[in-house]
Amino acid sequence: MQLSHSQAVIRLKDIKEELERLGEKPELTAEDEQSFDELTREFAEVDNHRRQLERKSALERVRSATKATERGPAAVKVEGGTALNSRDSYDIDPILHPDSVEDRRFRNPWDLSEVRTFGRSKDAVGQELRSRALCAIEKMSGANDRVRSVATGILERWDDSDSTIAKLCLATSSPEYLRAWSKMARGHGHLISPEERTALERAMSLTDSAGGYLVPFQLDPTVIITANGSTNQIRQIARQVVATGDVWNGVSSGAVSWSWDAEGAEVSDDSTTFAQPTVPVYKAAGFVPISIEALEDEANVTQEVARLLAFGRDVLEAAAFATGSGAGQPTGIVTALTGTSSVVTSTTTDTFAAADIYKVDNALPARYRGMASWLANRGVYNLVRQFDTQGGAQMWERISADVPAELLGRPVYESEDMDGVVNATQDNYLAVYGDFSNYVIADRVGMTVEFIPHLVGSNRRPTGQRGWYAYYRVGADSVNDGAFRMLNVT
């Protein structure tokens, strides 16, 4: 038991009050009876722990006094009856001895047996879980400062009222879980200790997946990709949120209509209309095969598997965020804008010219231009560079300087999945221009991985390979089409 003396005294008082409340009931339900028995047992355990602390403190004072007597009266200074060189004293001064502040922190944030739920509100329990999760992020192994920073941001910004992300973090970031998952990733499940098995079971209770194990929080691709930077440039400029359910629900509205009102006159109705955009999340899966020899020779399989999964996920998402159909997969920005009033057609049929770039810029409302960016295939940008055959600076800025490229003074980003050439007699969506904070990517933290011990060939015989089958969920869509303009050369 890790309670300090003051915490034990407070807990004893809480248990006493709860027992008295139950004792005043004329009849107890089966649940009340169970709670009464559990509280009675806990009271005895906490009280015994309190007595042990007091005996230990008293013994320490005797030892200190004895040593002081042997060395002389100036050998030890006592404040409030407590030897200041006694770290175990339950009433030690935390100002003079900062190390004693550890009693107020979580020496083991993953030990949820210390979390008291009886007599506490849901918010109070949730606050403790989030505090423990933040402490766990500081202590978790296998993570660098960037990963810790991103993980902290995800927890502080997106954890819900049920502490879903905090619980996930605590269950999958502990040293026991990381060791257990690493052993499972190598196919050494038989070497898992009882403590590691308990950590796995606790994490599995948080997911409805039939089989498989959640990737450790510090190795989750959602965290890794954000921390290390995404090669998928749409993710770099889009608004990224974390979903804790099957659908992310947001709020959006048009511009607030202000008015000029005379002195003493009733203000006009300037209310705006709120919308509730939703972004459903979809399942994506990947598979990483590896030979038995490579698995045995690899020095750090755990982090290598996480890196491969993160890279494969980034590649898959790059295509979906650009042209995804929205049916069983995220809705790409091109798909979202197709058929809307945000489409701007080329000035000349089947011809891409400099005038089209200016036409798109003029069509975007001014309130979105300040934060606007361009998104197009690199081939399209190369065509833009060739518009000015005289070597001037018609529109493309900083073409060779060691700074981010800009088009009409706005940043440019690439998507190899968008149209790169103009094909006659058909739609060619060459460029998207707008404020990409209105394109939302909703990540569901918690990738699950299943270890396949043996892969088999066409004759159903082992091939000498093993593999990891991974799956996660993500969604994306435009929540405000008016914030974009898309050029269609047709």
C-alpha positions in Angstrom: 0.0 0.0 0.0 1.5 3.4 -1.1 -0.7 5.8 1.0 1.1 8.3 3.1 0.1 8.8 6.7 -2.1 11.8 6.0 -3.7 10.0 3.0 -4.4 7.0 5.2 -6.1 9.1 7.9 -8.3 10.8 5.3 -9.2 7.5 3.7 -10.1 6.0 7.1 -12.4 9.0 7.7 -14.1 8.5 4.3 -14.6 4.8 4.9 -16.1 5.6 8.3 -18.6 8.0 6.8 -19.6 5.6 4.1 -20.1 2.8 6.5 -22.2 5.0 8.7 -24.3 6.0 5.7 -24.9 2.4 4.8 -25.6 1.4 8.4 -28.4 4.0 8.6 -30.3 2.3 5.8 -33.3 0.2 7.0 -32.5 -2.4 4.3 -29.4 -3.1 2.3 -29.4 -4.4 -1.2 -27.0 -7.1 -2.3 -24.7 -4.4 -3.8 -24.8 -2.5 -0.5 -23.9 -5.6 1.4 -21.0 -6.2 -0.9 -19.8 -2.6 -0.5 -20.2 -2.8 3.3 -18.0 -5.9 3.4 -15.4 -4.5 1.1 -15.2 -1.2 3.0 -14.8 -3.1 6.3 -11.9 -5.1 4.9 -10.3 -2.0 3.5 -10.7 -0.1 6.8 -8.8 -2.8 8.5 -6.0 -2.8 5.9 -5.7 1.0 5.8 -5.7 1.2 9.6 -3.0 -1.5 9.9 -1.0 0.5 7.3 -1.4 3.7 9.4 -0.2 1.9 12.5 2.8 0.6 10.6 3.8 4.1 9.5 3.4 5.5 13.0 5.5 2.7 14.5 8.1 3.1 11.8 8.2 6.9 12.4 8.5 6.4 16.1 11.3 3.9 15.7 13.1 6.3 13.4 12.9 9.0 16.0 14.3 6.7 18.6 17.2 5.8 16.3 17.9 9.4 15.5 17.8 10.4 19.1 20.1 7.6 20.0 22.6 8.6 17.3 22.3 12.2 18.4 23.1 11.2 22.0 26.1 9.2 20.8 27.4 12.1 18.6 26.4 15.0 20.9 23.4 17.2 21.3 24.1 19.3 18.1 24.1 16.3 15.8 20.5 16.4 14.8 17.9 19.2 14.6 14.3 18.4 15.4 11.3 20.4 14.2 7.9 19.7 15.6 9.1 16.5 17.2 10.3 15.0 14.0 13.9 14.3 13.0 14.6 16.2 9.8 16.9 13.5 8.5 14.1 11.0 8.6 12.5 10.6 5.2 10.0 8.1 6.4 8.5 10.3 9.1 4.8 10.9 8.2 4.8 14.5 9.4 8.0 15.6 7.7 8.2 19.2 6.5 7.8 19.2 2.7 9.3 22.7 2.5 12.6 21.9 4.2 12.6 18.4 2.6 11.3 18.7 -1.0 11.9 15.0 -1.6 9.0 14.3 0.7 6.7 15.9 -1.9 6.9 12.5 -3.7 4.3 11.3 -1.1 1.9 13.7 -2.9 2.8 12.4 -6.3 2.3 9.0 -7.9 5.3 6.8 -7.4 3.6 4.3 -9.6 0.9 6.0 -11.7 -0.1 2.7 -13.2 -1.2 1.2 -9.9 -4.9 1.8 -10.1 -5.6 -0.2 -7.0 -4.8 3.1 -5.2 -7.7 4.9 -7.0 -10.5 5.4 -4.5 -14.0 5.4 -6.1 -16.3 5.1 -3.1 -17.8 8.4 -2.0 -16.2 10.3 -4.9 -17.8 12.0 -7.9 -17.2 10.8 -11.4 -15.4 14.1 -12.1 -13.0 13.6 -9.1 -12.1 10.1 -10.2 -11.6 11.3 -13.8 -9.4 14.1 -12.7 -7.2 11.6 -10.8 -7.0 9.3 -13.7 -5.9 12.2 -16.0 -3.3 13.3 -13.4 -2.0 9.7 -13.3 -1.9 9.5 -17.1 0.1 12.7 -17.3 2.5 11.3 -14.7 2.7 8.0 -16.7 3.6 10.0 -19.8 6.5 11.5 -18.0 7.7 8.1 -16.7 6.9 5.8 -19.7 9.9 4.2 -21.3 10.7 4.0 -25.0 9.6 7.6 -25.7 11.5 10.8 -26.6 10.6 14.3 -25.7 8.6 14.9 -28.9 6.5 11.8 -28.2 5.9 12.8 -24.6 4.9 16.3 -25.7 2.4 15.0 -28.3 1.0 12.4 -26.0 0.5 15.1 -23.3 -1.3 17.4 -25.8 -3.6 14.6 -26.9 -4.6 13.7 -23.4 -5.1 17.3 -22.2 -7.1 18.4 -25.3 -9.1 15.4 -26.3 -9.8 13.2 -23.2 -13.6 12.9 -22.7 -15.8 12.8 -19.6 -15.3 9.1 -19.3 -11.5 9.5 -19.2 -11.2 7.2 -22.2 -7.8 8.3 -23.4 -6.5 8.5 -19.8 -7.5 4.9 -19.2 -6.0 3.8 -22.5 -2.7 5.6 -21.7 -2.5 4.1 -18.2 -3.3 0.6 -19.5 -0.9 0.6 -22.4 2.1 2.7 -21.3 3.3 0.8 -18.2 6.6 -1.0 -18.2 4.8 -4.3 -17.7 2.6 -3.8 -20.7 5.5 -2.7 -22.9 7.4 -5.8 -22.0 4.4 -8.0 -22.5 3.6 -6.5 -25.9 7.2 -6.8 -27.0 7.2 -10.5 -26.1 4.0 -11.0 -28.0 5.4 -9.2 -31.0 8.3 -11.6 -31.1 6.1 -14.6 -30.6 7.4 -15.2 -27.0 4.0 -15.2 -25.3 5.0 -18.2 -23.2 7.6 -16.0 -21.5 5.1 -13.5 -20.1 5.1 -13.1 -16.4 1.9 -13.0 -14.2 2.3 -9.2 -13.8 2.6 -8.7 -17.6 -0.3 -11.0 -18.2 -2.4 -8.8 -15.8 -1.3 -5.7 -17.7 -2.4 -7.3 -21.0 -5.8 -8.3 -19.7 -6.5 -4.9 -18.3 -5.7 -3.3 -21.6 -7.9 -5.8 -23.5 -10.8 -4.8 -21.3 -10.8 -1.4 -22.9 -11.4 -2.5 -26.4 -14.2 -4.5 -28.1 -11.8 -6.2 -30.4 -12.0 -9.9 -30.6 -8.3 -10.8 -30.1 -5.2 -8.7 -30.7 -3.4 -6.3 -28.4 -3.4 -2.5 -28.3 -0.1 -1.0 -29.4 1.7 0.6 -26.4 0.6 4.2 -26.1 4.2 5.5 -26.7 4.4 3.5 -29.9 0.9 4.3 -31.2 1.2 5.5 -34.9 -1.2 8.4 -34.1 1.4 9.7 -31.6 4.5 8.7 -33.6 3.3 10.3 -36.9 2.4 13.6 -35.1 5.6 13.7 -33.2 8.0 12.8 -36.1 6.1 14.7 -38.8 3.9 13.2 -41.5 5.1 12.7 -45.0 1.4 13.0 -45.9 1.2 16.8 -46.4 -2.5 17.0 -46.1 -2.2 15.9 -42.5 0.3 18.7 -41.9 -2.2 21.4 -42.7 -5.6 19.8 -41.9 -7.3 20.2 -38.5 -6.5 17.0 -36.5 -8.8 15.8 -33.7 -9.1 12.7 -31.7 -12.3 10.7 -31.7 -13.2 8.5 -28.8 -16.3 6.9 -30.5 -17.5 5.8 -33.9 -18.2 9.4 -35.1 -16.6 12.7 -34.3 -19.1 15.4 -33.7 -18.2 19.1 -34.2 -19.9 22.5 -34.2 -19.6 25.1 -37.0 -21.4 28.2 -38.0 -21.4 31.0 -40.6 -20.1 34.5 -39.9 -21.9 36.4 -37.2 -24.0 39.2 -38.6 -23.2 42.5 -36.9 -25.3 45.7 -37.3 -25.2 49.4 -36.5 -27.8 50.3 -34.0 -28.9 53.7 -32.9 -28.6 54.9 -29.3 -31.4 53.4 -27.2 -32.7 51.3 -30.1 -33.4 47.6 -29.8 -30.6 45.6 -31.2 -31.4 43.7 -34.3 -31.4 39.9 -34.5 -27.7 39.1 -35.5 -27.8 35.5 -34.5 -25.9 32.9 -36.6 -27.0 29.4 -37.6 -25.0 26.6 -35.9 -24.3 23.4 -37.7 -23.2 20.1 -36.3 -20.8 18.5 -38.8 -19.9 14.8 -38.2 -16.9 12.8 -39.3 -17.4 9.0 -39.2 -14.3 6.9 -38.6 -13.5 3.8 -40.6 -11.3 0.7 -40.1 -8.0 0.4 -42.0 -5.8 -2.6 -41.8 -2.2 -3.5 -42.6 0.0 -6.6 -42.5 3.8 -6.8 -41.9 5.4 -10.2 -42.7 8.9 -11.1 -41.4 11.0 -14.3 -41.7 11.8 -16.2 -38.5 15.5 -15.6 -39.1 15.0 -11.8 -39.4 12.8 -11.8 -36.3 15.4 -13.6 -34.3 18.2 -11.3 -35.6 16.4 -8.0 -35.3 17.8 -6.1 -32.2 14.7 -4.0 -31.6 11.7 -5.6 -33.2 9.2 -3.7 -31.1 10.1 -0.2 -32.2 10.8 -1.4 -35.8 7.3 -2.8 -36.1 5.8 0.4 -34.8 7.9 2.4 -37.4 6.7 0.2 -40.2 3.1 0.4 -39.2 3.3 4.2 -38.9 4.9 4.5 -42.4 2.4 2.2 -44.0 -0.5 4.1 -42.4 0.8 7.4 -43.6 1.0 6.2 -47.2 -2.5 4.8 -47.1 -4.0 7.9 -45.6 -2.3 10.2 -48.1 -4.5 8.8 -50.9 -7.6 8.7 -48.8 -7.3 12.3 -47.6 -7.0 13.5 -51.2 -9.5 11.4 -53.2 -11.1 8.9 -50.7 -14.6 8.0 -51.6 -16.2 8.4 -48.2 -17.7 4.9 -48.5 -15.9 2.6 -46.1 -13.0 5.1 -46.0 -12.3 8.8 -45.3 -13.8 11.4 -47.6 -10.9 13.1 -49.5 -10.9 16.8 -50.0 -11.3 16.5 -53.8 -14.3 14.1 -53.3 -15.8 16.5 -50.7 -15.7 19.5 -53.0 -16.7 17.7 -56.2 -20.2 18.9 -57.4 -20.3 21.8 -54.9 -20.3 25.6 -55.5 -16.6 25.5 -54.5 -15.5 24.2 -57.9 -14.0 26.9 -60.2 -13.8 25.9 -63.9 -10.9 26.9 -66.2 -11.1 30.0 -68.3 -10.4 28.0 -71.5 -11.7 24.5 -72.2 -9.1 21.8 -71.5 -6.4 24.5 -71.0 -4.5 25.2 -67.8 -3.2 28.8 -67.8 -1.9 31.4 -65.4 -5.3 33.2 -65.5 -6.9 30.1 -63.8 -4.6 30.5 -60.7 -5.8 34.1 -60.3 -9.4 33.1 -60.9 -9.2 30.6 -58.0 -7.6 33.1 -55.7 -10.3 35.7 -56.5 -13.1 33.2 -55.9 -12.0 32.4 -52.4 -13.8 34.6 -49.8 -11.4 37.1 -48.1 -12.0 35.7 -44.6 -10.4 32.4 -45.7 -7.5 33.8 -47.8 -5.5 34.9 -44.7 -4.9 31.2 -43.7 -5.2 29.7 -47.1 -2.8 27.1 -48.6 -2.5 25.4 -52.0 -2.7 21.7 -52.5 -1.8 20.1 -55.9 0.3 17.4 -57.6 4.0 18.4 -58.1 3.4 18.1 -61.9 0.9 20.9 -61.6 3.3 23.1 -59.8 5.9 22.5 -62.5 3.4 23.6 -65.1 2.8 26.8 -63.1 6.6 27.4 -63.0 6.6 27.3 -66.8 3.9 29.9 -67.3 6.4 32.7 -67.2 8.8 31.9 -70.1 10.6 35.2 -69.7 12.1 34.3 -66.3 10.1 36.9 -64.4 8.2 36.6 -61.1 4.6 36.4 -62.5 3.2 34.4 -59.6 5.5 31.7 -58.3 7.7 33.0 -55.5 10.9 31.7 -54.0 11.3 29.0 -56.6 14.9 28.1 -55.6 15.6 29.8 -52.3 16.0 27.7 -49.1 12.6 28.7 -47.8 9.1 27.2 -48.1 7.7 27.7 -51.6 4.7 30.1 -52.0 2.2 30.6 -54.8 0.6 34.1 -54.9 2.0 34.6 -51.4 0.4 31.5 -49.9 2.1 28.2 -48.9 2.1 25.2 -51.3 1.7 21.5 -50.3 1.9 18.4 -52.5 -0.5 15.5 -53.0 0.7 12.9 -55.5 -2.8 11.4 -55.6 -4.3 14.5 -57.2 -4.5 15.0 -61.0 -1.1 15.9 -62.4 -1.9 16.3 -66.1 -4.8 17.7 -68.1 -6.8 15.0 -70.0 -9.1 16.4 -72.7 -12.9 16.0 -72.5 -13.0 15.1 -68.8 -12.8 16.7 -65.4 -9.3 17.5 -64.1 -9.2 18.7 -60.5 -5.8 20.2 -60.5 -5.6 22.3 -57.3 -7.4 23.0 -54.1 -7.0 26.4 -52.4 -8.4 27.3 -49.0 -8.2 27.2 -45.2 -7.5 23.6 -44.4 -8.4 24.0 -40.8 -11.9 23.3 -42.2 -10.8 19.8 -43.3 -11.0 17.6 -40.3 -9.0 14.4 -39.7 -10.4 12.4 -36.8 -8.0 9.8 -35.4 -9.1 7.1 -33.0 -6.2 6.5 -30.7 -5.5 2.8 -30.1 -4.2 0.6 -32.9 -4.6 -3.1 -32.4 -2.0 -5.7 -33.5 -2.4 -9.5 -33.7 0.7 -11.7 -34.0 0.4 -14.4 -36.6 2.9 -17.2 -35.5 3.1 -18.9 -38.9 2.3 -17.9 -42.5 1.4 -20.7 -44.9 1.8 -21.0 -48.6 -0.6 -22.1 -51.3 -0.3 -25.8 -50.1 -1.2 -24.7 -46.6 2.3 -25.4 -45.3 4.4 -23.0 -43.2 6.7 -20.7 -45.2 9.0 -19.9 -42.4 7.5 -16.5 -41.9 5.5 -14.7 -39.2 3.6 -11.5 -39.3 1.7 -8.8 -37.6 -1.9 -7.9 -38.6 -2.7 -4.4 -37.5 -5.9 -2.3 -37.7 -7.0 1.1 -36.5 -9.8 3.6 -37.3 -9.7 7.1 -38.8 -12.0 9.5 -40.6 -11.8 12.7 -42.5 -14.1 15.2 -44.3 -14.6 18.8 -45.1 -16.8 20.5 -42.5 -17.1 23.8 -44.4 -16.9 23.6 -48.2 -17.1 27.3 -48.4 -13.6 27.6 -47.1 -12.2 26.1 -50.2 -12.0 26.6 -54.0 -11.0 23.8 -56.4 -9.9 24.3 -59.9 -11.4 22.0 -62.5 -9.7 22.3 -66.0 -12.4 20.9 -68.2 
